């Protein structure tokens, strides 16, 4: 109990706090905390004030002042009580936890009752539909149709919303299968169109060089055969899978695309090139790299990024040598991409056994002697070894490949 005067709160009596803090001595004067200053006019006049939250010398408190009046209605003192705000928050938290526990307990009881009521009518049919839908979603492409048939065989008939949901699910799955099939066919057509465009583009470039003799078709054929032989022998197993080999085959026709930037006079010169002319000829590797990088940059959202990457690397590095004496960068060994190391063997082999305006074709034996001698210098020795296992067969097939290409050109001309 305090008597409020101008000089502070005069203690009438002050009980000890619950935490052991001793109360003020009767007659002691306690200065006003800053928080109470705005309320002093009302307190000095003996008026009632609202509860006050303060954070001053006595800590964070909620304090209530109630006027104590005499028989004449005059305020003679104030009865004050305060409590720590921390204790209030703890009490609130306890109350909230109890309330929340009651709510969750009641919710669990209600949910248990509801689940029990709907189990037979909803849960079992939905579980069967979910199982069928999971099989549909995660099965392989060839199993999608059988998954839809499995869903259809559930034959859920509940004459309510569950049956409507089941029928909608069946229709959605059937429509999805049809849509996926149409997408796959469209993707195959687009891929074939891309391959045809690329092959035709590469052939247009090659047509400027009258001496190559279907070089891009033959090298693509050789690259695929070498890669498959390496795969069969277990070489480069961390790279050589079926998908990678397919990309090599698609990429191979683009390896000389940079020749579009080389003059016809140099491409078709019957004699030996001068140093200046050879420097220009060598630039087809970097020109091809720039062309394909530009295509990759502009069309990566509509074409196979990995396929373009392999094409770019093959065009750039197929004239590098295992010992580092090649061009255009002089990299060596395993630093040369595998695609370019395979193309290097295929490219040189075809150049050796083919007739060019500046030379006659080499015999198989002479060509293989050059390839074998270049193992560990010009070529990756592992690639040469695999090539040597199939080279005789490939040499025999080159004339068949010429006939196939010639017939295709004749058919196209007639069309």
C-alpha positions in Angstrom: 0.0 0.0 0.0 1.4 3.4 -1.0 0.5 7.0 -0.4 1.2 9.0 -3.5 2.8 12.3 -2.9 4.8 14.7 -5.0 8.2 13.4 -3.8 7.3 9.7 -4.6 5.5 6.6 -3.3 5.4 6.5 0.5 5.2 3.0 1.8 2.4 2.3 4.2 3.2 -1.4 4.1 4.8 -3.7 1.5 4.6 -7.5 1.7 7.6 -9.7 0.7 7.5 -10.9 -2.9 6.9 -14.6 -3.6 10.4 -15.0 -5.0 11.9 -14.0 -1.6 12.5 -10.3 -2.4 11.8 -8.3 0.8 9.1 -5.6 0.8 9.8 -2.0 1.5 9.9 -0.6 5.0 6.9 1.5 6.2 7.6 5.1 5.7 10.2 4.6 2.9 9.9 6.8 -0.1 10.2 5.1 -3.5 11.0 7.3 -6.5 8.6 7.1 -9.4 9.7 4.9 -12.3 9.8 6.7 -15.7 6.9 4.6 -16.9 4.6 6.1 -14.2 5.4 9.7 -14.8 2.5 10.2 -17.4 0.1 8.9 -14.8 1.2 11.1 -11.9 -1.5 13.8 -12.3 -4.3 11.2 -11.9 -2.5 9.5 -9.0 -2.0 12.7 -7.2 -5.7 13.5 -7.7 -6.6 10.1 -6.3 -8.1 8.9 -9.6 -8.2 5.4 -11.0 -5.8 4.4 -13.7 -5.5 1.5 -16.1 -3.1 -1.4 -15.4 0.5 -0.4 -16.4 3.1 -2.5 -18.1 6.6 -1.3 -17.2 10.2 -2.3 -17.8 12.2 -0.2 -15.4 14.4 -0.7 -12.4 12.2 -3.5 -10.9 12.0 -5.4 -14.2 9.2 -6.2 -16.7 6.0 -6.0 -14.6 2.3 -5.6 -14.9 1.1 -3.3 -12.1 -2.4 -2.5 -11.0 -3.2 0.5 -8.8 -6.6 0.7 -7.0 -7.5 3.8 -4.9 -8.4 3.2 -1.2 -11.0 5.8 -0.2 -12.2 7.0 3.2 -15.9 7.4 4.3 -15.9 10.8 2.7 -14.9 9.3 -0.7 -11.4 10.8 -0.7 -8.5 8.7 -1.8 -6.1 8.3 1.1 -3.8 5.6 -0.4 -3.4 3.2 -3.3 -3.3 -0.6 -3.0 -0.8 -1.8 -5.6 -0.1 -5.3 -6.9 2.3 -6.4 -9.6 3.4 -9.5 -11.3 6.3 -10.4 -13.6 5.3 -10.4 -17.2 7.4 -13.5 -17.7 5.2 -15.4 -15.3 2.1 -14.2 -17.2 3.6 -15.5 -20.4 4.5 -18.8 -18.9 0.9 -19.1 -17.6 -0.4 -18.2 -21.0 1.8 -20.8 -22.6 0.7 -23.5 -20.2 -2.9 -22.6 -20.8 -2.4 -22.6 -24.6 -0.7 -26.0 -24.4 -3.5 -27.5 -22.4 -6.1 -26.0 -24.7 -4.2 -27.3 -27.7 -3.9 -30.7 -26.2 -7.6 -30.8 -25.6 -8.2 -29.7 -29.1 -5.9 -32.4 -30.6 -7.3 -35.0 -28.3 -10.8 -34.2 -29.4 -9.8 -34.0 -33.0 -8.2 -37.4 -32.9 -11.4 -38.9 -31.4 -13.5 -37.2 -34.1 -11.1 -38.3 -36.9 -11.1 -41.9 -35.6 -14.8 -42.0 -35.7 -14.9 -40.5 -39.2 -12.2 -42.8 -40.5 -14.0 -45.8 -39.1 -17.2 -44.6 -40.8 -15.7 -44.0 -44.2 -13.1 -46.8 -44.3 -15.3 -49.4 -46.0 -16.9 -46.9 -48.4 -13.9 -44.7 -49.3 -10.5 -45.9 -48.1 -10.5 -49.4 -49.7 -11.6 -48.1 -53.2 -9.2 -45.2 -53.0 -6.3 -47.5 -52.0 -7.0 -49.7 -54.9 -7.1 -46.8 -57.3 -3.9 -45.3 -55.8 -2.1 -48.6 -56.2 -3.2 -48.8 -59.8 -2.2 -45.2 -60.4 1.2 -45.8 -58.9 1.8 -48.7 -61.2 0.7 -46.6 -64.2 3.0 -43.7 -63.2 6.2 -45.7 -62.5 6.0 -48.5 -65.0 8.1 -48.6 -68.0 6.7 -47.3 -71.3 5.8 -50.8 -72.6 3.9 -51.5 -69.4 1.6 -48.4 -69.5 -1.1 -50.1 -71.5 -1.1 -53.1 -69.1 -1.3 -50.7 -66.2 -4.4 -49.0 -67.6 -5.9 -52.5 -68.1 -5.1 -53.3 -64.5 -6.9 -50.1 -63.4 -9.9 -50.9 -65.6 -10.1 -54.4 -64.1 -10.7 -52.9 -60.6 -14.3 -52.2 -61.7 -15.1 -50.0 -58.7 -18.9 -49.4 -58.4 -20.0 -47.4 -55.4 -22.7 -45.3 -57.0 -21.2 -42.1 -55.5 -18.4 -39.7 -55.9 -15.8 -42.4 -55.5 -17.1 -44.2 -58.6 -17.0 -40.8 -60.5 -13.4 -40.3 -59.4 -12.5 -43.8 -60.5 -14.0 -43.3 -63.9 -12.3 -39.9 -64.2 -9.0 -41.6 -63.3 -9.4 -44.3 -65.9 -10.2 -41.7 -68.6 -7.2 -39.6 -67.5 -4.8 -42.5 -67.7 -6.1 -43.6 -71.1 -5.8 -40.1 -72.4 -2.3 -39.8 -71.0 -1.2 -43.0 -72.7 -2.5 -41.7 -76.0 -0.9 -38.3 -75.5 2.5 -39.8 -74.5 2.4 -42.0 -77.6 1.7 -38.9 -79.8 4.5 -37.0 -78.1 6.9 -39.9 -78.6 6.1 -40.1 -82.3 6.4 -36.4 -82.7 9.8 -36.4 -80.9 11.0 -39.2 -83.2 9.9 -37.2 -86.2 11.6 -34.1 -84.9 14.8 -36.1 -84.2 14.7 -37.6 -87.7 14.1 -34.1 -89.2 17.0 -32.7 -87.2 19.3 -35.6 -88.4 18.2 -35.1 -92.0 18.8 -31.4 -91.9 22.2 -31.8 -90.3 23.2 -34.6 -92.7 22.1 -32.5 -95.7 23.9 -29.5 -94.3 27.1 -31.5 -93.8 26.7 -33.0 -97.3 26.3 -29.5 -98.8 29.6 -28.5 -97.2 31.3 -31.8 -98.3 30.0 -31.3 -101.9 32.3 -28.4 -102.2 35.2 -30.7 -101.8 35.0 -32.9 -104.9 37.6 -35.4 -103.6 36.1 -36.7 -100.4 33.8 -39.4 -101.7 31.0 -39.6 -99.1 33.6 -39.0 -96.4 31.0 -38.0 -93.8 28.9 -41.1 -94.3 31.8 -43.4 -94.1 33.4 -41.8 -91.0 30.1 -41.8 -89.2 29.9 -45.6 -90.0 33.4 -46.2 -88.9 33.0 -44.1 -85.7 29.9 -46.1 -84.7 31.6 -49.4 -85.4 34.8 -48.5 -83.4 32.7 -47.3 -80.5 30.7 -50.5 -80.4 33.9 -52.6 -80.5 35.3 -50.6 -77.6 32.1 -51.2 -75.7 32.2 -54.9 -76.5 35.8 -55.1 -75.2 34.8 -53.2 -72.0 37.0 -50.2 -72.7 35.9 -46.7 -71.5 32.9 -48.4 -69.8 32.3 -45.3 -67.7 31.5 -43.3 -70.9 30.6 -45.8 -73.6 27.0 -46.7 -73.3 24.3 -47.1 -76.0 23.1 -43.5 -75.6 26.7 -42.1 -76.0 27.3 -44.3 -79.1 24.1 -43.0 -80.6 25.2 -39.4 -80.0 28.6 -40.2 -81.6 26.9 -41.5 -84.7 24.7 -38.4 -85.0 27.6 -36.1 -84.3 30.1 -37.6 -86.7 28.8 -36.0 -89.9 29.5 -32.6 -88.5 33.2 -33.0 -87.8 34.2 -31.2 -90.9 31.5 -28.6 -90.9 34.1 -25.9 -90.5 35.2 -26.4 -94.1 32.4 -24.2 -95.1 34.8 -21.3 -94.3 37.6 -22.7 -96.4 38.0 -21.6 -100.1 37.1 -24.0 -102.9 40.5 -23.3 -104.4 42.2 -24.8 -101.3 39.7 -27.6 -100.8 40.0 -28.8 -104.4 43.7 -28.0 -105.1 45.2 -31.1 -106.8 48.8 -30.4 -105.6 50.4 -30.0 -102.2 49.1 -27.0 -100.1 51.5 -24.2 -99.3 52.1 -23.3 -95.6 49.6 -20.4 -95.9 47.0 -22.6 -97.5 47.5 -25.4 -95.0 47.1 -22.9 -92.2 43.7 -21.9 -93.7 42.8 -25.6 -94.1 43.6 -26.2 -90.4 41.2 -23.4 -89.4 38.2 -25.6 -90.3 38.5 -27.1 -86.8 38.1 -23.8 -85.0 35.5 -22.6 -87.5 33.5 -25.8 -87.0 33.8 -25.3 -83.2 32.5 -21.7 -83.5 29.6 -22.7 -85.7 28.4 -25.5 -83.5 28.9 -23.6 -80.3 26.6 -20.9 -81.8 24.0 -23.5 -82.7 24.3 -25.0 -79.2 23.9 -21.5 -77.6 20.9 -20.6 -79.8 19.1 -23.9 -80.1 19.8 -25.7 -76.8 16.2 -25.5 -75.8 15.0 -27.4 -78.8 17.9 -29.8 -79.5 19.8 -32.4 -77.6 22.5 -30.5 -75.5 24.7 -33.6 -75.1 24.5 -34.4 -78.8 25.6 -30.8 -79.7 28.4 -31.0 -77.1 29.8 -34.1 -78.7 29.5 -32.6 -82.2 31.3 -29.5 -81.0 34.1 -31.4 -79.4 34.5 -33.7 -82.3 34.7 -30.8 -84.8 37.2 -29.0 -82.6 39.6 -31.7 -81.6 39.5 -34.5 -84.3 42.9 -33.3 -85.6 44.6 -33.4 -82.2 47.3 -36.1 -81.7 47.9 -38.4 -78.8 51.4 -37.0 -78.3 50.3 -33.3 -78.4 51.6 -32.4 -81.8 48.2 -32.0 -83.4 46.1 -28.9 -83.9 44.4 -26.5 -83.2 45.2 -26.6 -79.4 48.0 -29.1 -79.0 46.3 -31.0 -76.2 47.3 -34.6 -75.8 46.5 -38.0 -74.3 43.2 -38.4 -72.4 42.9 -34.6 -72.5 41.5 -35.1 -76.0 37.7 -36.0 -75.8 37.0 -39.6 -76.5 34.7 -38.7 -79.4 37.6 -36.9 -81.1 40.1 -39.7 -80.5 37.7 -42.2 -82.1 37.0 -39.8 -85.0 40.8 -39.3 -85.5 41.2 -43.0 -86.4 38.1 -43.1 -88.6 39.0 -39.9 -90.4 42.6 -40.9 -91.2 41.6 -44.4 -92.2 39.0 -43.2 -94.7 41.4 -40.5 -96.0 44.1 -43.3 -96.6 41.9 -45.9 -98.4 39.9 -43.3 -100.4 40.9 -41.9 -103.7 41.5 -38.1 -103.7 42.4 -35.7 -106.4 45.9 -35.5 -105.1 46.5 -39.2 -104.5 45.5 -42.8 -105.3 43.9 -45.0 -102.6 46.2 -46.8 -100.3 45.9 -50.6 -99.9 44.4 -51.9 -96.8 47.7 -53.2 -95.6 49.5 -49.9 -96.1 46.7 -48.0 -94.5 46.7 -50.2 -91.4 50.5 -50.0 -91.2 50.2 -46.3 -91.0 47.4 -46.4 -88.4 49.3 -49.0 -86.3 52.5 -47.1 -86.4 50.6 -44.0 -85.3 49.3 -45.7 -82.1 50.7 -43.8 -79.1 51.9 -40.9 -81.3 49.0 -39.8 -83.5 46.3 -42.0 -82.1 45.0 -43.3 -78.8 46.5 -46.8 -78.7 43.4 -48.3 -77.0 41.2 -47.0 -79.9 43.7 -48.3 -82.5 43.7 -51.8 -80.9 39.9 -52.0 -81.0 39.9 -50.7 -84.6 42.4 -53.3 -85.7 40.0 -56.0 -84.6 37.3 -54.8 -87.0 39.3 -52.9 -89.6 39.4 -55.6 -92.3 35.6 -56.0 -92.1 35.1 -52.2 -92.3 37.5 -52.0 -95.3 35.4 -54.7 -97.1 32.2 -52.8 -96.3 33.3 -49.5 -97.6 32.3 -50.3 -101.2 28.8 -51.5 -100.0 28.5 -48.2 -98.2 29.4 -46.4 -101.5 26.6 -48.3 -103.3 24.0 -47.5 -100.6 24.9 -43.7 -100.7 24.9 -43.7 -104.5 21.4 -45.3 -104.7 20.1 -42.8 -102.1 21.3 -39.9 -104.2 19.8 -41.5 -107.4 16.4 -42.0 -105.7 16.4 -38.5 -104.4 17.2 -37.2 -107.9 14.3 -39.2 -109.4 12.0 -37.9 -106.7 
